């Protein structure tokens, strides 16, 4: 699978070097997007890096930062894999979610049952086997030329919002997987 160039680091100079090597970059949360500070809840979405962001990278030294080359997109796909059942959903971002559709979930358009290219099927099967996963949410950008670019695999993804938006019966798939017992994906 084609993957987006990515660096995960806690060194500010590594972030600067990475950004200098690509034309356009984003930062994104490594784990959950939610955090609290001073008693207030904050959400951290994927953010297009600016020169102002790069002036003060002091926060990078206290935690792992994820920086990724920004991939031009026609749309995105969340591929939720539950056991041997695949739920590919096309996500067309709304106006407020061009860098991260989660920033404008109501403005996004969700279309179930996108055709997954054979090379992506093979690549995901290898990834699932290598990591010993039976459940994941893999995120892809589909470029304007149709190429799928792998961004990341979430090992504990939420799916209720996708099920609600598309009617895909992911809860039943999870129940079937749990009823038969967890094993390595094949």
C-alpha positions as YAML, in Angstrom:
chain: A
units: angstrom
residues:
- id: 1
  name: UNK
  ca: [0.00, 0.00, 0.00]
- id: 2
  name: UNK
  ca: [1.11, 3.53, -0.61]
- id: 3
  name: UNK
  ca: [1.55, 5.26, 2.73]
- id: 4
  name: UNK
  ca: [1.79, 8.94, 3.60]
- id: 5
  name: UNK
  ca: [5.26, 10.02, 4.71]
- id: 6
  name: UNK
  ca: [5.06, 10.27, 8.50]
- id: 7
  name: UNK
  ca: [7.28, 11.06, 11.46]
- id: 8
  name: UNK
  ca: [6.45, 10.39, 15.10]
- id: 9
  name: UNK
  ca: [8.87, 12.18, 17.38]
- id: 10
  name: UNK
  ca: [9.40, 14.26, 20.49]
- id: 11
  name: UNK
  ca: [12.29, 16.21, 18.95]
- id: 12
  name: UNK
  ca: [11.44, 19.67, 17.56]
- id: 13
  name: UNK
  ca: [14.37, 19.52, 15.09]
- id: 14
  name: UNK
  ca: [13.02, 16.26, 13.63]
- id: 15
  name: UNK
  ca: [9.70, 18.02, 12.99]
- id: 16
  name: UNK
  ca: [11.46, 20.96, 11.30]
- id: 17
  name: UNK
  ca: [13.59, 18.62, 9.16]
- id: 18
  name: UNK
  ca: [10.56, 16.57, 8.12]
- id: 19
  name: UNK
  ca: [8.50, 19.65, 7.19]
- id: 20
  name: UNK
  ca: [11.44, 21.09, 5.25]
- id: 21
  name: UNK
  ca: [11.47, 17.90, 3.15]
- id: 22
  name: UNK
  ca: [7.83, 18.07, 2.08]
- id: 23
  name: UNK
  ca: [5.78, 20.84, 0.52]
- id: 24
  name: UNK
  ca: [2.80, 20.58, 2.84]
- id: 25
  name: UNK
  ca: [2.43, 18.91, 6.23]
- id: 26
  name: UNK
  ca: [-0.18, 18.30, 8.92]
- id: 27
  name: UNK
  ca: [0.06, 17.48, 12.60]
- id: 28
  name: UNK
  ca: [-2.36, 15.01, 14.11]
- id: 29
  name: UNK
  ca: [-3.02, 13.43, 17.47]
- id: 30
  name: UNK
  ca: [-1.21, 10.16, 18.03]
- id: 31
  name: UNK
  ca: [-3.84, 8.75, 20.34]
- id: 32
  name: UNK
  ca: [-7.28, 10.01, 21.21]
- id: 33
  name: UNK
  ca: [-8.17, 13.49, 20.02]
- id: 34
  name: UNK
  ca: [-9.64, 14.57, 23.35]
- id: 35
  name: UNK
  ca: [-7.66, 16.19, 26.14]
- id: 36
  name: UNK
  ca: [-8.30, 18.45, 29.10]
- id: 37
  name: UNK
  ca: [-6.36, 21.47, 30.25]
- id: 38
  name: UNK
  ca: [-7.27, 23.82, 33.07]
- id: 39
  name: UNK
  ca: [-10.56, 22.02, 33.61]
- id: 40
  name: UNK
  ca: [-11.65, 22.53, 29.99]
- id: 41
  name: UNK
  ca: [-12.11, 19.81, 27.39]
- id: 42
  name: UNK
  ca: [-10.32, 20.30, 24.08]
- id: 43
  name: UNK
  ca: [-10.39, 18.35, 20.82]
- id: 44
  name: UNK
  ca: [-7.27, 18.13, 18.70]
- id: 45
  name: UNK
  ca: [-7.99, 17.65, 15.00]
- id: 46
  name: UNK
  ca: [-5.57, 17.16, 12.14]
- id: 47
  name: UNK
  ca: [-4.08, 20.59, 11.56]
- id: 48
  name: UNK
  ca: [-2.27, 21.95, 8.51]
- id: 49
  name: UNK
  ca: [1.08, 23.26, 9.73]
- id: 50
  name: UNK
  ca: [1.96, 26.89, 9.14]
- id: 51
  name: UNK
  ca: [5.23, 28.76, 9.52]
- id: 52
  name: UNK
  ca: [3.82, 30.20, 12.75]
- id: 53
  name: UNK
  ca: [3.31, 26.66, 14.11]
- id: 54
  name: UNK
  ca: [6.94, 25.84, 13.41]
- id: 55
  name: UNK
  ca: [8.27, 28.87, 15.34]
- id: 56
  name: UNK
  ca: [7.32, 27.39, 18.71]
- id: 57
  name: UNK
  ca: [7.62, 23.62, 18.91]
- id: 58
  name: UNK
  ca: [8.16, 23.58, 22.67]
- id: 59
  name: UNK
  ca: [5.24, 21.21, 23.23]
- id: 60
  name: UNK
  ca: [6.80, 18.58, 20.96]
- id: 61
  name: UNK
  ca: [9.45, 17.76, 23.58]
- id: 62
  name: UNK
  ca: [6.91, 16.71, 26.20]
- id: 63
  name: UNK
  ca: [4.98, 14.14, 24.17]
- id: 64
  name: UNK
  ca: [5.09, 12.25, 20.91]
- id: 65
  name: UNK
  ca: [4.05, 14.38, 17.95]
- id: 66
  name: UNK
  ca: [2.76, 12.96, 14.68]
- id: 67
  name: UNK
  ca: [3.54, 14.93, 11.54]
- id: 68
  name: UNK
  ca: [2.49, 13.67, 8.14]
- id: 69
  name: UNK
  ca: [2.81, 14.84, 4.56]
- id: 70
  name: UNK
  ca: [-0.54, 16.30, 3.50]
- id: 71
  name: UNK
  ca: [-2.04, 14.17, 0.75]
- id: 72
  name: UNK
  ca: [-4.31, 15.87, -1.83]
- id: 73
  name: UNK
  ca: [-7.70, 14.21, -1.64]
- id: 74
  name: UNK
  ca: [-10.83, 13.59, -3.61]
- id: 75
  name: UNK
  ca: [-12.33, 11.93, -0.51]
- id: 76
  name: UNK
  ca: [-11.38, 9.71, 2.41]
- id: 77
  name: UNK
  ca: [-12.24, 6.13, 3.34]
- id: 78
  name: UNK
  ca: [-12.59, 4.63, 6.80]
- id: 79
  name: UNK
  ca: [-12.25, 0.88, 6.42]
- id: 80
  name: UNK
  ca: [-13.53, -0.77, 9.58]
- id: 81
  name: UNK
  ca: [-12.53, -4.44, 9.77]
- id: 82
  name: UNK
  ca: [-14.35, -6.58, 12.33]
- id: 83
  name: UNK
  ca: [-13.15, -10.18, 12.12]
- id: 84
  name: UNK
  ca: [-13.62, -11.20, 8.50]
- id: 85
  name: UNK
  ca: [-16.22, -8.50, 7.78]
- id: 86
  name: UNK
  ca: [-15.16, -5.29, 6.07]
- id: 87
  name: UNK
  ca: [-17.06, -2.02, 6.18]
- id: 88
  name: UNK
  ca: [-15.54, 0.54, 3.80]
- id: 89
  name: UNK
  ca: [-17.18, 3.97, 4.07]
- id: 90
  name: UNK
  ca: [-16.47, 6.87, 1.71]
- id: 91
  name: UNK
  ca: [-16.27, 10.17, 3.59]
- id: 92
  name: UNK
  ca: [-16.55, 13.42, 1.65]
- id: 93
  name: UNK
  ca: [-15.60, 16.23, 4.01]
- id: 94
  name: UNK
  ca: [-17.83, 19.24, 4.47]
- id: 95
  name: UNK
  ca: [-16.66, 22.84, 4.27]
- id: 96
  name: UNK
  ca: [-15.40, 22.91, 7.85]
- id: 97
  name: UNK
  ca: [-13.60, 19.57, 7.68]
- id: 98
  name: UNK
  ca: [-11.23, 19.79, 4.74]
- id: 99
  name: UNK
  ca: [-8.17, 18.95, 6.85]
- id: 100
  name: UNK
  ca: [-10.06, 16.67, 9.25]
- id: 101
  name: UNK
  ca: [-13.64, 15.59, 8.57]
- id: 102
  name: UNK
  ca: [-14.13, 15.06, 12.32]
- id: 103
  name: UNK
  ca: [-14.11, 18.85, 12.72]
- id: 104
  name: UNK
  ca: [-17.41, 19.04, 10.78]
- id: 105
  name: UNK
  ca: [-19.10, 15.62, 11.07]
- id: 106
  name: UNK
  ca: [-22.55, 16.98, 10.19]
- id: 107
  name: UNK
  ca: [-21.16, 18.52, 7.00]
- id: 108
  name: UNK
  ca: [-19.57, 15.28, 5.82]
- id: 109
  name: UNK
  ca: [-21.26, 12.89, 3.42]
- id: 110
  name: UNK
  ca: [-20.94, 9.17, 4.28]
- id: 111
  name: UNK
  ca: [-21.40, 6.54, 1.57]
- id: 112
  name: UNK
  ca: [-21.21, 2.85, 2.53]
- id: 113
  name: UNK
  ca: [-19.74, 0.00, 0.52]
- id: 114
  name: UNK
  ca: [-16.98, 1.66, -1.45]
- id: 115
  name: UNK
  ca: [-15.15, -0.77, -3.73]
- id: 116
  name: UNK
  ca: [-11.79, -1.52, -2.13]
- id: 117
  name: UNK
  ca: [-8.99, -2.08, -4.68]
- id: 118
  name: UNK
  ca: [-7.34, -5.52, -4.68]
- id: 119
  name: UNK
  ca: [-3.94, -4.14, -3.66]
- id: 120
  name: UNK
  ca: [-5.52, -2.47, -0.62]
- id: 121
  name: UNK
  ca: [-7.29, -5.73, 0.31]
- id: 122
  name: UNK
  ca: [-3.99, -7.62, 0.11]
- id: 123
  name: UNK
  ca: [-2.11, -4.90, 2.01]
- id: 124
  name: UNK
  ca: [-4.70, -4.75, 4.77]
- id: 125
  name: UNK
  ca: [-4.70, -8.54, 5.09]
- id: 126
  name: UNK
  ca: [-0.88, -8.48, 5.52]
- id: 127
  name: UNK
  ca: [-1.11, -5.62, 8.04]
- id: 128
  name: UNK
  ca: [-3.83, -7.36, 10.07]
- id: 129
  name: UNK
  ca: [-1.89, -10.63, 10.11]
- id: 130
  name: UNK
  ca: [1.44, -9.03, 10.95]
- id: 131
  name: UNK
  ca: [-0.03, -7.03, 13.83]
- id: 132
  name: UNK
  ca: [-2.30, -9.86, 14.99]
- id: 133
  name: UNK
  ca: [-5.41, -7.70, 14.69]
- id: 134
  name: UNK
  ca: [-9.00, -8.86, 14.41]
- id: 135
  name: UNK
  ca: [-10.47, -5.36, 14.63]
- id: 136
  name: UNK
  ca: [-9.26, -2.05, 13.21]
- id: 137
  name: UNK
  ca: [-10.31, 1.18, 11.60]
- id: 138
  name: UNK
  ca: [-7.92, 2.01, 8.76]
- id: 139
  name: UNK
  ca: [-7.95, 5.52, 7.35]
- id: 140
  name: UNK
  ca: [-7.15, 6.28, 3.72]
- id: 141
  name: UNK
  ca: [-7.08, 9.35, 1.52]
- id: 142
  name: UNK
  ca: [-8.14, 8.71, -2.06]
- id: 143
  name: UNK
  ca: [-6.23, 11.14, -4.25]
- id: 144
  name: UNK
  ca: [-7.88, 12.92, -7.20]
- id: 145
  name: UNK
  ca: [-6.12, 10.41, -9.51]
- id: 146
  name: UNK
  ca: [-7.83, 7.51, -7.63]
- id: 147
  name: UNK
  ca: [-4.77, 6.25, -5.74]
- id: 148
  name: UNK
  ca: [-5.49, 5.12, -2.18]
- id: 149
  name: UNK
  ca: [-2.96, 6.37, 0.41]
- id: 150
  name: UNK
  ca: [-2.85, 4.70, 3.82]
- id: 151
  name: UNK
  ca: [-2.71, 7.10, 6.77]
- id: 152
  name: UNK
  ca: [-3.05, 4.92, 9.88]
- id: 153
  name: UNK
  ca: [-4.81, 2.01, 11.52]
- id: 154
  name: UNK
  ca: [-6.69, 2.63, 14.75]
- id: 155
  name: UNK
  ca: [-6.71, -0.44, 16.98]
- id: 156
  name: UNK
  ca: [-9.76, 0.61, 19.00]
- id: 157
  name: UNK
  ca: [-11.88, 2.65, 16.61]
- id: 158
  name: UNK
  ca: [-15.36, 3.86, 17.34]
- id: 159
  name: UNK
  ca: [-17.92, 2.86, 14.73]
- id: 160
  name: UNK
  ca: [-21.33, 3.80, 16.09]
- id: 161
  name: UNK
  ca: [-21.42, 7.09, 14.19]
- id: 162
  name: UNK
  ca: [-20.60, 5.32, 10.91]
- id: 163
  name: UNK
  ca: [-23.22, 2.66, 11.58]
- id: 164
  name: UNK
  ca: [-25.77, 5.39, 12.28]
- id: 165
  name: UNK
  ca: [-24.84, 7.39, 9.17]
- id: 166
  name: UNK
  ca: [-24.78, 4.42, 6.76]
- id: 167
  name: UNK
  ca: [-26.92, 1.63, 8.18]
- id: 168
  name: UNK
  ca: [-23.94, -0.76, 8.08]
- id: 169
  name: UNK
  ca: [-24.57, -3.36, 10.79]
- id: 170
  name: UNK
  ca: [-21.21, -3.15, 12.53]
- id: 171
  name: UNK
  ca: [-22.61, -3.88, 15.99]
- id: 172
  name: UNK
  ca: [-23.92, -7.25, 14.79]
- id: 173
  name: UNK
  ca: [-20.54, -7.97, 13.18]
- id: 174
  name: UNK
  ca: [-18.82, -7.24, 16.50]
- id: 175
  name: UNK
  ca: [-21.30, -9.51, 18.31]
- id: 176
  name: UNK
  ca: [-20.61, -12.32, 15.81]
- id: 177
  name: UNK
  ca: [-16.86, -11.88, 16.25]
- id: 178
  name: UNK
  ca: [-17.09, -11.93, 20.04]
- id: 179
  name: UNK
  ca: [-19.46, -14.92, 20.00]
- id: 180
  name: UNK
  ca: [-17.04, -17.03, 17.97]
- id: 181
  name: UNK
  ca: [-13.99, -15.89, 19.97]
- id: 182
  name: UNK
  ca: [-11.08, -13.68, 19.11]
- id: 183
  name: UNK
  ca: [-8.28, -15.06, 17.01]
- id: 184
  name: UNK
  ca: [-5.82, -13.80, 14.47]
- id: 185
  name: UNK
  ca: [-7.38, -12.28, 11.40]
- id: 186
  name: UNK
  ca: [-7.06, -14.41, 8.28]
...
